[in-house]
Amino acid sequence: MSAVRWGILATGGIATRFVTELPQAGNGVVTAVGSRSRDTAEAFAAKHDIPKAHGSWADLANDPEVDIIYVATPHSHHHEAALLCLRSGKPLLVEKAFTLDLAQAQDLVSVARERQLFLMEAMWTRTLPAIHKMLDLVADGAIGDVTLVDASFGLAARFEADHRLRNPLLGGGALLDLGVYPVHFAHLLLGPPRFTRAWAHLYPEGTDERTGIVLGYEDGAVASLYCGAGSDVRSASVVGTKGRIEFDYGFHNASSFTLHRDGGKEEFTAAPSSLHFQAAEAGRCLQAGLLESPMVPLQSTLDVMATLDAIRSQIGVVYPNMGREIK
């Protein structure tokens, strides 16, 4: 089949990485980029050899030479951008966190289903070969029944008040930017929790600098999760009744892990992590006529957003622009 023609909405760092790594997918090509600034779009297009540059999101959404759009704005603008694209008939891959809250996520899912359009959250961790190898081992009983998932994602950097990771107008705080990874990781293994408890240290602006989370499940399993600024940690482990699986640094972009059982250990390696795996999956689904990905199903996105909402409610983080775009 012919290559899937991608449009890129926004021109920040994650968009640059996506465009750079997309060729490895083998089933996609970037044909256009859109930004609210024509100069910015044209500069991005020139840098990455993209044929067309649009000076508005609407122009990109209405480009007939674009099959699917990658929404790469800060998550504060995901709902607005994605809704515009869906109403223009475009399938979407939307960066995580998918939206600011569950209501916005449900709105996008409803519109996509009504219009029979493909929609997927760009949670690339769920598409990595190493993660799928880990899930296969767990499903085969390699560590017995899962009793504990432990995952932490922290950045050593500290951020100024106007930074994207701190500014409430941009959906700032550790939870939606970093905590989405541990929560998705726990959901992959245990599904939606029955019990949620969280505590956070907040910035003066009201967004979370560091957040600790405990999730409890029907079968008695527990997830212990952390996200925050000021500490460099990206580790995870999955503990079962017969062994455990450990990811050292970078579980969110894992290419290897260690299986511990019966007093010994075994190293597993897979292909290096890359954004091209999620692009390949979205392209495959689009070419197959699927409306969502079995790797990153929409229900998992809604489940995670519901958990993130419960956590935010407990830690007292509220975004001033939340919900105003839903019509």
QUIBEL-V569567 format. One line per field, one symbol per residue. psi: psi as a letter, one per 40 degrees, with the letter a starting at -180 (. if undefined). burial: I if it has 9 or more other ideal C-beta (glycine too) atoms within 8 Angstrom, else O. Layout:
psi = ???
burial = ???
//
This chain:
psi = iiihhiihhifaddddddddeddedeeiiheiiiiehddddddddddefhdihheidddddeheehdihhhfiiededddddddddeefhiihhiiidadidddddddddddddefihhhhfgddeehdddddddddddeedeahhdhhhhhhihdiiiideidedhdeefiiddddddddddddddddeaiidhhiiiihiideeihdhhhhhhiideeiihhiiiiiehghfiiihhaeeaihhhchfddfieiihhhifeaihhhiaiiiieddddddddddddeeieihddgidddddddddddddddddefhhhdeheeeh.
burial = OOOIIIIIIIIIOOIIIIIOIIOOIOIIOIIIIIIOOIOIIIIIIOOIOIOIIIIOIOIIIOIOOIOIIIIIIIIIIIIOIIIIIIIIOIIIIIIIIIIIIIOIIIIIIOIIOOIOIIIIIIIIIIIIIIIOIIIOIIOOOIIOOIIIIIIIIIIOOOOOIOIOIIIIIOIIIIIIIIIIIIIIIIIIIIOOIOOIOIOIOIIOIIIIIIIIIIIIIOOOIIIIIIIIIIIOOIIIIIIIOOIIIIIOOIIIIIIIIIIIIOOOOOOIOIOOIOIIIIIIIIIIIIIOOIIIIOOIIIOIIIIIIIIIIIIIOIIIIOIOOIOOIOO
//
